[in-house]
Amino acid sequence: MRIIPGAVLIALLCVAGARADVTPAPLPAGPEGELITYGKQIIEQTAQHAGAYQITAGMSCEACHVDAGAKPHGGSFVGIYAKFPQWNARAQRFITLQDRLAECFLYSMNGRPPAFDSREMIALTAYIAYLSRGTVVGVGAPDQGLVPVTAPAPANVARGQATYDAKCAACHAADGSGGGNFPPLWGPKSFNAGAGMHRPETMAAFVRYNMPFGSPPNTLTAQETVDVTAFVLSHSRPAFDANQPIAFPPQPASFF
């Protein structure tokens, strides 16, 4: 079983680097293509296109989903539409893709989630579904997820600071505040303490394959990676309020 059959749709996977043997396919014409494009724009310029959702993090979704989620091992979205609903250990329930996107707005963007029937949420879902076309339902796309990092020695914050100063501060600033297209890594404008990037294993896997930005994968050694991760995560960041109420405006029955 596949989400949508057809060689033209499967060809999109080449854009994400998953199928180098297939020619990329263009976006659909008309409103569907416009919706998918809008979803991509939200990933790339989140504050501009979804700033109404009280985003306080000084970054876009692309900070954790490289190339708008099209880069393997860089927060790839390719194939994930085919893997929902899925069990979520943190929530202790099965969640939909919209639930997962709501988490990103709450934790990583330190804001409020769009309503599930909002244009923003539908556009994000449409974009991820488009990147996932041709992948097997329940399986998704191979070789897309983060690659775990194992270092020979425990993480060391002091060594991590030396690595940060030498290889990270030029983009993310000595005080971790970021600047321009480079996101803050700690402080009031960073992701909050509930975000996935606040987990050492997640950040280390992302950093090893994708940082320094523009460098080949694994430019940092495994030890440098876990050390610099420990240094970054040793700093303060916004707390996550787990008790904040989340409610979406009701719709009349005629909406459905």
N, C-alpha and C positions, 0 to 999 in steps of 0.2 A: 504494500500500500504506500502511495506517495501523495504528498500534499497536492501538487498539480503536475500532471505528466507533460511531457513535451520537450524536445531537444532545445527549443528556443529558450524556455524558462530555466532549464537546467544550466544553460550556458552562463547564467549570472554568477554561478559559483566561481568562475574564472576571475571575476572582479575581486573576490576575496582571497584569491590565491589557493583555493581548494581544488580547482580543476584546471590546471595549466594547459590541458589538451583541448579546451573548448573555447570558442570565440565568444567574447562578452556580448550579451544581449542588451538592446536599448530599453529604457523605461517604457511602460505602456503609455499610449497617447491619452490625452484627455484628463478628466478629473482623477482617475486612479493614479496616473503618473504624477499629477500635481500633489496628491496626498502623500505619496511615497517620498517625493522630493521634500515636502514640508517636514516629514519625519526625520529625514537626513539633516535638514537644516537645524532642527531642534537639537540633535546630537552635536552638531558642530558649533552652534552659537546659542547655547541654552538660555542664557539671560536675555538675549535679544528676542527670541521666539517664545519663551515660556517664563519670562520674568514675572508674570502675574502671580506665580505660585510661591511667592515669598522666599525665593532662593537667596540664601546668604553666603553660600560658598562662592569664592571668586574663581570659578572654573566652569567649563562646559563638560557635558557628558563625555566628550572626546578625550578628556584628560585620562580617563580610564578605559576608553574604548577607541583605540588608535585607528586612524583612517576611517572614522565614523563607524567603527565596529567591524571593519572589513579585513583587519590584519589578523592572521592566525597567531595565537598565543599572546595577543595584545588586547584582551577583552573582546574577543570576536563574538559577533552576533550570528554568524553564519551557522545555520542549522538549529539554533535554539528554539525557534518557533515550533519545530517538530517535536520538542521534548517537554511540552506543557500540555496539560497540567502535570505537576511534579510535586513530590513530597518536599516540604521545607522544614528542616530540623529546627530552625530558629522559631518559626511560627507554630510548629507542631501541627501542621495541617497540610493538605494539598492546596497548592496555589496555582493561579493562572499567570500567564505572561503579564497581564495588567497589574496583578499583585506585585510581581517582581519589579516592574517599572515604578510602581508607587514606592517601593522600598528605596529605589535609587534616589527619588526626589526627597524622601524623608531622611535618609542616612548620608548619602554621598553629597547631595546638593544642599543638605541641611535646610530644606524648604517644606512645602506642602505638596501632596500629590494631585495631579489633575484628576477630575472626575473621570470615571471609566468611559462615559459617553461623550467626553469633550473631544474637540477636534485634535487637540494635542495628543491625547492618549491614543486615539484611533490612528493618527498619522504615525506615531512611533511604532505601534503594532503593525501597521501596514508596511513600514520600511523593513522591520525585522522579518516579517513574513516574506517579503520579496527577496531578501538575502538568503532565506531558507528554502526557497522553491527548489524542488527536485530532490530534497533530502528525505530520508526515510522517517516516517512517523514513529516516534518513540526512540529513535536512534540519533537523528541529527546528522551533522557532518563530522567526518573524522579529522583528527589532528588539528583541532582548533583551540582547545582549552589551555589554561596556564600549565606550565611545566614545573613541577615541584623542584625546589633547590635543596640540596644537602651539602652542608659545609663541613670541612674536617674538624673544626673547633667550634665551641659555643660562640654566640654573637658577643661582640665587644663594642660598647658604645664609643669608647675613646678612639679605637681604630676606625669606627664608622664615621666619626667626625672628620678624621683626616681624609678619608675617601670622599666625603661630602664636600669638604673645602676644595679638594683638588679636581673633582669631576662632576659636581652637581650644582655648586653655588653659582656658577656663571649663568645658569638659566633660572634657578629657583631662588636665588639671592642668599646671602650669608645668613639672614634671619629667617629663611624658609617662607618668605612672603610671596615669592613668585614675581611675575611681572610679564606684561605683554601676553603672549600665547602660552606662557608657562605657569602652571597652577601653583598656588601656595601649598606647602606640605605640612605646615602646622600653623597654629595661631587662629584668630577669630574668623578668618576667611577660608579656612580649610574644611575638609570633610569632617563630620563629627565622629565621636568615639564609637558609634554603632555601625559605621560603614565597614564594608568588606575589606577595604584597604587598611583598616586599623588592625587587621589580623596579620601578624608577622609573616605567616606562610604565604598569604595572598600577595602582600606587597613584595616580598622577596621574589616570588615567581614572576610577577609583572616586571619588576626592575631588571632582573637578570636578562630577560629576553628583549626588553624594549628601551633600556636606558644605558648610557646617556642618549638622549634623543638624537636620532639620525645615525647612530652607530650600529654596527652589525650586532646580531644577538650574541649574548655571552661575552661582551666586551669586558664586563666586570667579572672577576673570578667569583666562584661560589662564596668564598669567605668574605670578599669585599661586599658582596650583595647582602648577606645576612647581617654584617656589621653596620652597613649604612642604613639598612632597614631599622635596626635597633636604635640607631642614633635618631632617625627621623621620628620614630614612634615614642621616643623618650620625651618629646615635647608636648605641651598642652594643646588641646583643641576643643572645640565646642562639645558639650555634653549632649547626649541624646535623651529627650524627654519621652520616655516610654508610655507615659500616662496622658499625653496630649490627645484630645478627642479628634477623630477624623470623620467628617461627615460630608457627603456630597448633596447638592440640591436635589430634591425629589422631582420626578417627572410625572406628568399625567399618564394615565393608561394609554391614551391615544398616541403617545410617543413611540410605543413598541409595536 
